[in-house]
Amino acid sequence: MTRLLASSAVALALSLPAAAQDYVPDPNAKPGGNIVITYKDDVATLDPAIGYDWQNWSMIKSLFDGLMDYVPGTTELRPGLAESYEISEDGLTYTFRLRPGVRFHNGREMTAEDVKYSFERVTTPATQSPGAGFFASIKGYDAITDGSATALEGVTVVDPSTISIELSRPDATFLHVMALNFASVVPREAVEAAGDDFGKAPVGTGAFRLADWTLGQRLVFEKNPDYWREGVPYLDTITFEVGQEPIVALLRLQNGEVDVPGDGIPPAKFVEVMADPAQAARVVEGGQLHTGYITLNVTIPPLDNPEVRKAINMAINKERITQIINGRAVAASQPLPPSMPGYTEGFEGFAYDPDAARDLLADAGLADGFETELYVMNTDPNPRIAQAIQQDLAAVGIRASIQSLAQANVIEAGGAGTAPMIWSGGMAWIADFPDPSNFYGPILGCAGAGEGGWNWSKYCNEALDAAATEADSFTDPSAPDRLAKWSEVYMKVMEDAPWVPVFNEQRYTMKSARMGGADALYVDPVSIPVNYDYVYVTE
């Protein structure tokens, strides 16, 4: 794709793929009913500007909407509150036309002023939103975050049903950002009335609205009768019971008292569940945008030698490691998970080959191996995985002592660059949105290699950074040329081998016999863990 000139002022109307335009709710769905979801922990907040954990993510998605959305059960973008959009030919101005007649749960009609307010709220430092940085490409972001402005210069209300957003730089991920919970549209009056308690009294435009919240016990969502998407949701109510131990939740599901155990299948019960045909029939498996990996600090000898790093890749028996987590993963060949756009099909990576690993080490002058340290988070199963890695390394002469520490201490060592090797388990990367750029900048790019960054390999390839910037200078995130460029970036990362990609963990959950809807809705890649808007009961 030819890069467009910034001087161009012609607007291009873009349409989304046919599948996104033509999605039809399930014709077999039966409306009505209530389902019960359990969680061990209480919910911290339902404020879309604040909530940022896997437990409240799908809850917030059911209460709020953004300008963009995803086809249920997929990573394919579709319109949300925006009926249509246009992108200027230089890729710097996005103009969204809002759907008419969309109402907040308080009954007021949503307008473009609400969109502007919501974006300024999430980026204002006082909100302390963990998602503010996603909006960094909007013109005026720096001024609002440093306190020199109270409004986002690039966000303009054209009329009550049209919002224009000007970027300071091209950003191919921008439409994905518009689908994040952080970009949800909220009503100013409800936020101001609730103050710091908006997270306990949320008001959005979503398929469900909060009916009751008894702290420490349960939350109840009820169907929004005025929801703007025709035909959904199907359920009348959803009850989230909190304070439920996962093993108890599993027993209650077996007794027909629970429909989905939100914390998943307890590891201690996984083999038992899968060995029982009746229970296994209720198990739903799906991929997630996740990669577990070993970081190899390229600034610490002898890991500064790419041949040594390749030898380490060849020494690791990934299939054996997946068995430690009951086979709930597939061996990884590259940084991107298989379900991520830009994944390189057919690339096998470094095959498990201890003999070849020993040869590479000998060629590097390390025939007798060397000593190093492997840092790991001290919660099961991660220490057991580290021991397996240690054994594999020992087989080729690398003597790695395990430093099993609290998560915060591992993160601190990784950010400081003092850890030669880190097993990322428990801290492994799950993408914020389904775009290949999100796996590069924070954890493989030069920016993330600084003090305190999440690039624990301290790997910095400026040529690849430039290639990544070029890949993100497209306006269409799914453009084949763009995804091909991202594929090239990750293939070159693998040539330098700053990681050992170990596995892509699969997500397993269960559903009661009466639950309906496609399995993909229960392992939705962006509505983790369940897309509540589209599931239903069959009785």
N, C-alpha and C positions, 0 to 999 in steps of 0.2 A: 504494500500500500504506500502510495506516495505521501510524504509528509506535507500537510497543507500549510500554506503561507499565513502567517499571523495577520497580514494586512487585509486578508479577505473578510468581507462583511456579509457574504451571502449565507443565509441560513439553510441548513439541510434538515428536512423532516425525516426522522428515522422511525422505522417500524420494527417491532420485535418479531422473533420467529413465529411461524404459524401456530406451533404447539402452545406458545404462551398466549396468543390471541384467542385461541379456540378452546381453551380448557373448559370442560363441561363437568359440573358436579356429578357424583356417582348416581346413576339412575336407580341403583338397587338400594340406595340409602333409605332408612326408615327414620323419619323425624321423631324427636321426643326422647325422653328418658334422661337418667342421671348416671354418671360413672364416678367411681371412686379411685383416686390416685393417692399413693402414699409416699411420704418422704421421711427420712430420719430427722432432718433438721428443719427448723422453722424458716420461713422466707424472710430475707433481710429487708427487701424493698421491692415495690412494683413501679417505681419511678423509672421510665425508660432512659432518662439521662444518667441514671446512677447504676441500675442493675447490670451486673456483668458476670454472672455465674451460670453454669449449665442448668441449675435448678429453676431460676426465675426467668431464664431466657424465653422459653416457649410460653410461659404464662403472660409475660409482657407482650409477646407477639399477638396473643389472642385478645388483649385489651386495647392495643394501639395499632395504628397503621402509619406507614410512611409513604412518600411519593412513589416509591418503587416496592416491588415484592418479588416472590419467587413462585413458580409453578409448584404446587404442593408435592413434596417428596422428591424434589429435584433441586439442582443448582441453577436452573434456567430463569433468567429475569423476566418479569412481566410487569405491566403497569399496576400501581397501587392507587393511592389517592390522586395520582396524576392520570388524567384521562388520556393525555398524549404529551409528547415533548419534542422539542427541536434543539439541535445542537448547531451552533455556528460553525462555519467551515473551518475556522481556525481552532475549533475544539475548546474555546475558552468561555463561551456563554451557553448556558442551558436554560431554556424557557419551558416551564411546565404549565400545562393547562389543567386546572383542577376539575374533578368530577362535580357536577352540580348536585345539590341537595344532600350532601354528606353531612350528618349531624353528630355532634359529640353526645356522649351519654347523658349530659345535662340538658339536651334538647336543642342547643344552639347550633346553627349552621356554621360549618367550617369555612374559613376564607383564607386568602393568601396572606393576610396579616398574621394569622395563626402560624403559618409555616415560617414566616420571618421571625416571629417571636420565639418559636421553638428552636430554631438554629442559633439564635443569639443567646438563648438561655443555656444551651448545651455547651457553648464555647466560652461563656463568661466564667472567669476563674472562681467566682463565688459559688457557682454550682458544684465545683469540684467533680466534674464528670470525667470518668476514666476514658471516655470515648471522644473527648474534645479533639484530640490529635487527628482523628479521621477527617476532620473538616479543614485541615491545614491548607488545602489548595484553594479555598475560597478567598477571594480578594478581601483584604482587611482582617484576615484571621490574626496576624501578628499584633495588630493594633488592639483588637479586643482582648487578646490574651495577656498583653502587657499592661492593660488598664488605661491606655491612652485614648481608647474609644469605647463607646457603649453600644455601638451598632456595627454590624458587618457591612462594610462598604459594598461588597459585591452582591448583596441580596436586596433586590428591588421588587416592591409590589407594583406590578404594572396596572392591575385592576383587581377587583375582589376575587376573580377566578384565575388569575395568571401571576406567576412568580418567576422572576428572572434571576439567575445565579451566575455571576461572572467569576471565573477562576483566575488566579495569578499565574498559573502554569497548566499545561495540558495534564489531564489525569484520567487515564482509561478506566480507573477503578471507581470513578465518581458515581456512576449509577448504582454500583454495589453499595457504596456508602449510603446512598439514599434509601436502601432497603434495610440498613442496620436498625436495630432497636433505638440506637442513639438519635436517629433521624425521625423518630416518631413525632407526630404533630399533636400538641397539647393546647388546651384553652388557657389563656392567661388568667382569666378570672378564677378558675378552679385552682391553679397553682398558687396564686396570691392568697386565696382564701385558706388554703391548707398550710401554706408556708413549708416548713421543714417536714411536715407530715404528708405531703403529696404522695409519697411512696406508699402510705397506708390508706390513702383515699384517692386512688387514681381515677382520672376521667380521660377517656380517649374516644376513638371512633371505631374501636375494634368489634369483632364478632361477639365477644362476651363483655359483660361489665361485672364489677365486683359487687356481690350482694351481701357478703358477710365475711368478717375476718375476726376470729377469736384467737388471739395470740397464743401460740404454743399448742393449739389444738387443731384448727381447721380454717380453710378458706373456701368460700363458695362463690363460684362464678355462675351467672345466669345469662341466658341467651339475650342478645341485643335485638329487640324486635324491629328496630329501624336500621339494621345493618345494610350497608349499601351494596354488598355483593349478593346477587339473587341466589336463593336456594340454600345458603349456608348461614350459620352453622346448623347442624342437625340436632345436637343435644340441647335439652332444655337447661340443664345445670351440670356443673362439674364440681365435685367435692374433693378438695385436696386435704388429706389428713396428715398432719405432721407429728413428729415425735414417735414415728413407727420404726422400730429396728428392722432392717432388711430381711432377716430370717423370719421374723413374725409376719411381715408383709407377705412373704412367699407362702407361709402357711395359710394366711387369710385368703390369698388368691386361690389356693387349692380348695378352700372351703366355699368359694364363690362370694366372698365378702369384699374383694378388691378386684379392680379391673386391670390396672397397670401398676406394678411396683416401680415407682419413679427412680429408685436407686439401682434398679437392675437386678440381675440374679446374683445373690451373694456368692463370692468365690468358693466358699466352703461347701456350697450346695450345687455348684455347676455340674460336676460329673454325675451326681445323683439325678439331677433334673434331666440331663440329656440321655441318661440310661433308661428313663421311664417314658415309653412311647406316648402316653397320654399327656405328660407334661411337656415333652419335647415338641409335640404338635402345636403347643401354644407359644413356643419360642420364636422370636423374630430376630433375624440377623441382618445387619447392614454395615456398609462401609462408613467411615467418617473421615473428615478432612484432617487426619492425624498422622504423624510420623514419630516414632521413637528412634532415637539415634544416640551414638557415642560421639562426643565432640573431641577433636584432636587439636590441641593448642599449637598452632603453627609457629608460635614465637619461642617455644621451649624445645631445645635440642633433646633427642634427635628427631622430634616430631616436626621440626622445621624442614625436614627432608621429605618431599612428596613420595619418594619410593618407600620410605619407612611407613608412611601413612597408608599407602596401597597394600603393603604387607599386612598391616593390622586389619584392613578390610578383608583380606583373603583368609585371615586366621579365625574369623568369627563364624561360628556355626549358628546361623540365624534360625534355621528350622528347629534346632534343639531349644533355643531360647523361647520360641513361641509355645513350646510344650509346657514351659513353666507357668504360663498363664492359660493352661488347658486348651491350647490351640486357638485361642480367641484373637488371632492375628494372622496376617500373611507376611511373609518375608519381604522386606523392602529392597529395592534396587537403586533408589534415587531419592532425593529430598522430597519431591512431591508425592502425595498419596495417589493411588490409581483413579480415584473419583474426581481429582482436581483437573480442570482444564489446563492444558499445557503438558500433562503427563506424557512421557515418551514411551509409547507402546513398543514392546519388543526388546527394550533395553534390559539386559540381564545384570548389568553391574559387575562387581567383582565376585567371582564364584568362590565358594568355600574350598580352599586348596592350601592346607598347611605346608605341603612340600614347596609349593611355589612361593609361599610367604617366607619360608626359611631361606630360599635362594635369594629373594630380594634383599632380605636383611644382610646376608653374606656379601652381596654385591655392594651394599652400603657400608661395608666395613664393620658390621655388627653380627658376625657369625656366632658370637657367644651371647647374643641378645643384649638386653639392657634393663635397668630398673626404672619404674615410673610409678605414678599413683592414679588410681581410679576413684573419683568421687561419686557418691550415690546418695540419694534421699533414703532415710532410714525407716521407711514404711514398706511393709510387705505389698507386693512381691519383689520390690526393687533390690534389696540386699541379695536375694537368691539369684536374681538375674545378674547382678554384679559378680557373684561367685562363679557363675557359668562363663562370663566374659573372662574373668581372671584365669580360669582353667584353660580356656582356648588360647589365651595369650601365652601361658606357661608352656603350652605344647610346642610353641615356636621359639621359645627362649626369652620371652618378655616377662619379666617378673614385676607384676603390678600389685602394690599394696592397696587394699580397699580402705577408703575414708568414708565411713557411713555416718552421715550427719543429718541434722534437721534440715528441712527444705530451705529455710532462710539462710543457713550457713553455706549450703551448696550454691545457692544463687549468688551469694556474696562472693564466694571464691571464683565462680564463673565470671562474674562481672569484673572482678579485680584482675583476672587473668593469671591467677596463681595455681589453678588446677590444670594439670597436664591433660587429663582425660575426665570426662563426665558422662555417666549414663543418665540420659534425660528423663527416665521414667518418673511419672508423677508430676513432671514439669514439662513434658514433651509438648510440642507445638500442635495446637488445634486451630485451624484458620478462623479468623474473625469473619471472613466472607470468602466465597468460593472463587478466588482469583489467584493465579500463580504469583503475583507480586507480593502477596502477604507472607509467603514462605521465604522470600529473599531479603528484603530490606532489614527487618528486625533481627534476623538470626544468621544471615550469611553476608549481608552488605557491609560496606566500610563504616557506615553510620552506627551500626549496631556493635561494631568492634571496639568502641570507645569504653572508657571507664564506666562500669555499671551497666553496660549494654547486655543484650541477650545473645549476642554473637560470641559464644564462649570459646569458639575456635580461634577467635581474634584474627580470622581470615579476612583479608582485604585485597580484592583484585579490582583496581580502579577501571581497568578495561571492561570488566563485567558490570561494574556499576554504570558505566556509560551505556553499555548494551541494554541494561535494565531500564534506564531512563528512556532510551529509544523505544523499547517495547511498550512503555507506558505513555508514549506520545500519540497513541491512536485514540480515536474517539469511540470506536466500537470495541468493547472489551473482549468480545468473542470473535473478532476478526481472525481468520486463519493465519494471516501473515504475523499478527501479533503473538498468537499462541505458538507459532513456529519459532519466533525469536525467543520466547521464554523457554521453550524446549532446548534451544541451543545454549542458553545461559546455564541451565541446570546440567546439561551434558558437560560443559566446560568446568563447572563446579566439581563434577565427579572426576574429571581429569586431574584436578588438584587435590582431591580427596581430603578435605578438611573434616569430613564426617565419616562415620560408618552408619549408613542408614540401616536400621536393624529390622523393624517391623512396622506395618500399618495395622493398628489395632482395629478389630471389628467391634461393632457395638451390638450387644445382645440385650434384649428385653423380653418380657412376657406379656401376654394379654389374656384376658379371660375368654372363655368359649363364646360369650355373647357379643364380643367386640367385632365390629365390621369396619370395612375400609381397607385399602391397599396396605400391604405390609410396610411399604416405603414410608407411610405416614407415621409409623411407630419408631422409625429410625431416621426421621427426616434430617437431612444434612445441615439445614439451616434453622429448623425449629426444634433444636435439641431440647428435651428428648422426644416429644410427641407433638405432632401438628393437630392440636385439639379442634381446630375449626372444621376439619373434614372427616373425623372419625365418628362412628355412630354405633348404636346397639341394635342387635337383630331381634331382640325380644322385649 
